[in-house]
Amino acid sequence: MADPNSAKEKAKTKPTPEYHLADSDDEDDDTRETRKSVKTIEKRDKHRFFINAKEKRQYDKDNSDGKIDPKQ
């Protein structure tokens, strides 16, 4: 088996791209308005919308641990 630390093996791997974390400056106006609309509907209907299953699991865990205000 080839040594993964050898120069020959390292030359075979492609460099990975640089990623930056998106923040509020990267959002366009439509995205901001959509986010505000979703929050408004959540408050009006008293129903929480989840983007994905991970967010729902985290919310349920925090809720069972008592980290979330019962009013919510």
C-alpha positions in Angstrom: 0.0 0.0 0.0 1.3 3.5 -0.9 2.3 5.9 1.9 -0.4 8.6 2.0 2.2 11.1 3.3 4.5 10.7 0.3 5.0 13.6 -2.1 3.9 11.5 -5.0 0.5 10.7 -3.3 0.0 14.2 -2.2 0.5 15.4 -5.8 -2.5 13.3 -6.8 -4.9 15.0 -4.6 -6.7 18.1 -5.8 -6.6 21.3 -3.7 -9.9 21.9 -1.9 -11.8 25.1 -2.6 -12.0 27.9 -0.1 -15.5 28.4 1.4 -16.7 31.3 3.4 -19.7 31.3 5.7 -22.6 33.2 4.5 -23.9 36.1 6.7 -26.6 38.7 6.4 -24.5 40.8 4.0 -24.7 38.0 1.5 -28.5 37.9 1.4 -30.5 39.7 -1.2 -33.6 41.6 -0.4 -36.0 38.8 -1.5 -34.3 36.4 1.0 -34.6 38.9 3.9 -38.3 39.5 3.1 -39.0 35.8 2.9 -37.4 35.2 6.3 -39.5 38.0 7.8 -42.6 36.7 6.2 -42.0 33.2 7.6 -41.4 34.6 11.1 -44.6 36.7 10.9 -46.7 33.6 9.9 -45.1 31.5 12.7 -46.1 34.1 15.2 -49.6 34.6 13.8 -50.4 30.9 13.5 -48.4 29.9 16.6 -46.8 27.1 14.5 -43.1 26.5 14.0 -41.7 25.7 10.6 -38.5 23.7 10.3 -36.0 23.9 7.5 -34.7 20.4 7.9 -34.9 17.4 10.3 -31.7 18.4 12.1 -33.3 21.7 13.1 -36.4 19.9 14.3 -34.4 17.4 16.4 -32.4 20.3 18.0 -35.6 22.2 18.8 -37.2 19.1 20.4 -34.1 18.4 22.4 -33.8 22.0 23.6 -37.5 22.0 24.4 -37.3 18.8 26.5 -34.2 20.2 28.3 -36.2 23.3 29.2 -34.0 25.7 27.2 -37.0 27.1 25.3 -39.6 29.4 26.8 -42.9 27.7 27.3 -44.7 30.6 25.7 -43.2 29.7 22.4 
